[in-house]
């Protein structure tokens, strides 16, 4: 059985995913793409072996599986039609989803599924397993080069200037819920961690602007009844968008494969 796929957004995440699907993934067929700039979208898929239709964001819901990889503010334009149509939604903007949990409740009513890719979150299965029992605490420390945090609403609203800093600076400490609101383009990892574990208000987040590093680093610490573990990962930022790691697009693609694979490794 072939499942159709539509991709919303053709940037650092959506374009590599669309290219991989066009190259051939067993069980999946790319049928449509959408982006804010329709002319640019047509240019980007013109060289595909089987160019998909370029449609509006709501029209992506015609596919069985809808991938969302647009700026966080546009999430609902893709998510709502897909959920109303009972589709499988694969959102990259997990931080935005955390702010709109009514979408999850609506999906329960329509029969839609929301499948969150792991992104740069190492050890998601271990976190999910631990959360089946008592968990004392879950925290994540994210460090990014200043360019990867520039323009975040929290920094703008609080007058925090990270341009020209010469040493690491902690710019946020709080809950995953507040982090998702203040850094919508930067904390999808923290949001996925919160959804996999003990929720957005109990998951603690620290965000650092660090001019001494060139990779996005995430350190996760879990204290649970079943296990205590610390996980660390260094992701290479995308050349097109330093707020996004190269691993994110690969994670979405792996998630899509898992939806149709006969053998699926991991819970």
C-alpha positions as CSV (number, residue, x, y, z in Angstrom):
1,X,0.0,0.0,0.0
2,X,1.4,3.4,-1.0
3,X,0.7,6.3,1.3
4,X,0.7,9.8,-0.2
5,X,2.7,12.6,1.4
6,X,2.5,16.4,1.3
7,X,5.2,18.7,2.6
8,X,4.5,22.2,3.9
9,X,7.6,24.4,3.8
10,X,10.6,24.0,1.5
11,X,13.4,25.4,3.7
12,X,16.1,23.7,5.7
13,X,13.7,20.9,6.8
14,X,11.1,20.5,4.1
15,X,13.2,20.7,1.0
16,X,15.6,17.8,2.0
17,X,12.6,15.7,3.0
18,X,10.8,16.4,-0.3
19,X,14.0,15.6,-2.3
20,X,14.4,12.3,-0.5
21,X,10.8,11.4,-1.1
22,X,11.2,12.3,-4.8
23,X,14.3,10.1,-4.9
24,X,12.2,7.2,-3.8
25,X,11.1,5.9,-0.4
26,X,9.3,2.5,-0.3
27,X,5.6,2.9,0.6
28,X,5.5,6.7,0.2
29,X,4.7,9.0,-2.7
30,X,5.2,12.8,-2.6
31,X,2.2,14.4,-4.3
32,X,2.2,18.0,-3.1
33,X,4.2,20.8,-1.5
34,X,3.4,24.3,-0.3
35,X,5.3,27.3,0.8
36,X,4.6,31.0,1.5
37,X,6.3,31.9,-1.8
38,X,4.5,29.9,-4.4
39,X,6.8,30.9,-7.3
40,X,9.9,30.0,-5.3
41,X,8.3,26.7,-4.4
42,X,7.8,25.9,-8.1
43,X,11.4,26.7,-8.8
44,X,12.6,24.4,-6.0
45,X,10.7,21.4,-7.2
46,X,11.1,22.0,-10.9
47,X,14.1,19.7,-11.2
48,X,12.4,16.8,-9.3
49,X,12.1,13.5,-11.1
50,X,8.3,13.6,-10.5
51,X,7.5,17.2,-9.6
52,X,4.7,17.4,-7.0
53,X,1.8,19.8,-7.3
54,X,2.4,23.2,-5.6
55,X,-0.7,24.0,-3.5
56,X,-1.8,26.2,-0.7
57,X,-1.0,25.2,2.9
58,X,-4.6,24.1,3.7
59,X,-4.7,22.0,0.5
60,X,-1.9,19.8,1.8
61,X,-4.6,17.9,3.7
62,X,-5.4,16.0,0.5
63,X,-2.5,13.6,1.3
64,X,-2.5,10.7,3.7
65,X,0.5,12.1,5.6
66,X,1.1,15.9,6.0
67,X,4.5,17.1,7.0
68,X,4.7,20.6,8.6
69,X,8.0,22.4,8.2
70,X,7.0,26.1,8.1
71,X,7.6,28.9,10.5
72,X,5.9,28.2,13.8
73,X,3.3,31.0,13.3
74,X,1.9,29.1,10.3
75,X,1.4,25.7,12.1
76,X,-2.3,26.0,12.3
77,X,-2.8,26.7,8.6
78,X,-1.5,23.2,8.0
79,X,-2.5,21.4,11.1
80,X,-6.1,22.3,11.3
81,X,-7.1,21.1,7.8
82,X,-5.0,18.0,8.2
83,X,-6.6,17.1,11.6
84,X,-10.1,17.9,10.3
85,X,-9.5,15.5,7.4
86,X,-8.3,12.7,9.8
87,X,-4.8,12.7,8.3
88,X,-1.4,11.8,9.9
89,X,0.3,15.1,10.8
90,X,4.1,15.1,11.3
91,X,4.9,18.5,12.8
92,X,8.4,20.0,12.9
93,X,7.2,23.0,14.9
94,X,6.8,21.0,18.1
95,X,7.3,24.1,20.2
96,X,4.3,25.7,18.5
97,X,2.2,22.5,19.1
98,X,3.0,22.7,22.8
99,X,1.2,26.0,22.8
100,X,-1.8,24.6,21.0
101,X,-2.7,21.4,22.7
102,X,-6.3,21.9,21.6
103,X,-5.1,20.4,18.3
104,X,-4.4,17.1,20.0
105,X,-7.8,17.1,21.6
106,X,-9.4,17.8,18.2
107,X,-7.4,15.0,16.6
108,X,-8.9,12.6,19.2
109,X,-12.3,13.5,17.9
110,X,-11.6,13.3,14.2
111,X,-9.4,10.2,14.2
112,X,-6.3,12.1,13.0
113,X,-2.8,11.2,14.4
114,X,-0.1,13.6,15.3
115,X,3.3,11.9,15.1
116,X,6.2,14.0,16.5
117,X,9.6,13.3,15.0
118,X,12.4,13.1,17.5
119,X,14.5,15.8,15.8
120,X,17.8,16.2,17.7
121,X,16.4,14.6,20.8
122,X,18.7,11.7,21.8
123,X,17.2,8.9,23.8
124,X,13.5,9.7,23.3
125,X,12.6,6.0,23.8
126,X,14.4,6.0,27.1
127,X,12.5,9.1,28.2
128,X,9.2,7.6,27.2
129,X,9.9,4.4,28.9
130,X,10.9,6.1,32.1
131,X,7.8,8.2,32.1
132,X,5.7,5.0,32.3
133,X,6.8,5.0,36.0
134,X,7.5,7.7,38.6
135,X,9.8,10.5,37.4
136,X,11.4,12.9,39.7
137,X,12.8,15.4,37.2
138,X,13.6,16.0,33.6
139,X,15.7,18.9,32.4
140,X,17.4,20.0,29.2
141,X,20.3,22.5,28.7
142,X,20.5,23.8,25.2
143,X,23.5,25.8,23.9
144,X,23.6,27.4,20.5
145,X,25.9,29.8,18.7
146,X,24.4,33.3,19.1
147,X,23.3,33.4,15.4
148,X,21.0,30.4,16.1
149,X,19.1,32.4,18.8
150,X,19.1,35.9,17.2
151,X,15.7,37.4,17.0
152,X,13.9,35.1,19.5
153,X,10.8,36.8,20.9
154,X,12.1,36.3,24.5
155,X,15.4,38.1,23.8
156,X,13.6,40.9,22.0
157,X,11.0,41.4,24.7
158,X,13.6,41.4,27.5
159,X,16.1,43.5,25.7
160,X,18.8,40.8,25.8
161,X,21.6,41.5,23.3
162,X,23.7,38.6,22.4
163,X,25.6,40.1,19.4
164,X,29.2,40.4,20.1
165,X,29.3,38.3,23.3
166,X,32.6,36.6,23.9
167,X,31.7,34.0,26.5
168,X,28.7,31.8,27.2
169,X,25.6,33.5,28.5
170,X,22.5,31.9,29.9
171,X,19.6,33.7,28.4
172,X,16.7,31.7,29.7
173,X,15.8,29.4,32.6
174,X,12.3,28.1,33.1
175,X,9.7,25.6,32.0
176,X,9.4,24.0,28.6
177,X,6.1,25.7,28.1
178,X,7.6,29.2,28.6
179,X,10.6,28.3,26.5
180,X,8.4,27.2,23.6
181,X,6.6,30.6,23.8
182,X,9.8,32.6,24.0
183,X,11.9,30.7,21.6
184,X,9.5,29.2,19.0
185,X,12.2,28.5,16.4
186,X,14.7,27.1,18.9
187,X,13.3,24.7,21.4
188,X,11.5,22.0,19.4
189,X,13.9,19.5,21.2
190,X,12.7,20.7,24.6
191,X,9.1,20.6,23.5
192,X,9.4,17.0,22.2
193,X,11.1,16.1,25.5
194,X,8.2,17.5,27.5
195,X,5.7,15.6,25.4
196,X,7.6,12.4,25.7
197,X,8.2,12.7,29.4
198,X,6.5,14.6,32.3
199,X,4.9,17.5,30.5
200,X,5.7,21.1,29.7
201,X,5.3,22.6,33.2
202,X,7.5,20.1,35.0
203,X,10.2,19.9,32.3
204,X,13.0,22.4,33.1
205,X,14.9,24.2,30.3
206,X,18.0,26.3,30.2
207,X,19.1,28.1,27.0
208,X,22.6,29.5,26.5
209,X,24.0,31.7,23.8
210,X,27.6,30.3,23.4
211,X,30.0,31.9,21.0
212,X,32.7,29.3,21.8
213,X,30.8,26.5,20.0
214,X,29.8,25.9,16.4
215,X,27.2,23.1,17.0
216,X,23.9,23.1,18.7
217,X,24.3,21.1,21.9
218,X,21.6,19.6,24.1
219,X,22.2,17.9,27.4
220,X,19.2,16.0,28.9
221,X,19.1,14.8,32.5
222,X,16.4,12.4,33.8
223,X,15.9,11.3,37.4
224,X,13.3,8.5,37.4
225,X,12.3,5.5,39.5
226,X,13.5,3.1,36.8
227,X,16.7,4.9,35.8
228,X,18.9,7.9,36.0
229,X,20.6,9.0,32.8
230,X,22.3,12.0,31.1
231,X,22.3,12.3,27.3
232,X,24.3,14.8,25.3
233,X,24.2,15.5,21.6
234,X,26.0,18.0,19.3
235,X,24.1,18.8,16.2
236,X,25.5,20.6,13.1
237,X,23.4,23.7,12.3
238,X,21.9,23.8,8.8
239,X,23.7,26.1,6.4
240,X,20.4,27.5,5.3
241,X,19.0,28.2,8.7
242,X,21.3,28.1,11.8
243,X,18.3,27.8,14.1
244,X,17.7,24.3,12.6
245,X,20.1,21.3,12.8
246,X,20.9,19.1,9.8
247,X,19.6,16.2,11.8
248,X,16.1,17.5,12.0
249,X,15.2,16.8,8.3
250,X,16.7,13.4,8.6
251,X,14.6,12.7,11.7
252,X,11.4,13.7,9.8
253,X,12.4,11.3,7.0
254,X,13.1,8.5,9.5
255,X,9.7,9.2,11.1
256,X,8.0,8.9,7.7
257,X,9.8,5.6,7.0
258,X,8.6,4.3,10.3
259,X,5.0,5.0,9.4
260,X,5.2,2.4,6.5
261,X,8.0,0.1,7.4
262,X,7.3,-3.6,8.1
263,X,10.0,-3.6,10.7
264,X,10.1,-0.6,13.0
265,X,12.9,-0.3,15.6
266,X,12.1,1.8,18.7
267,X,8.8,2.5,20.5
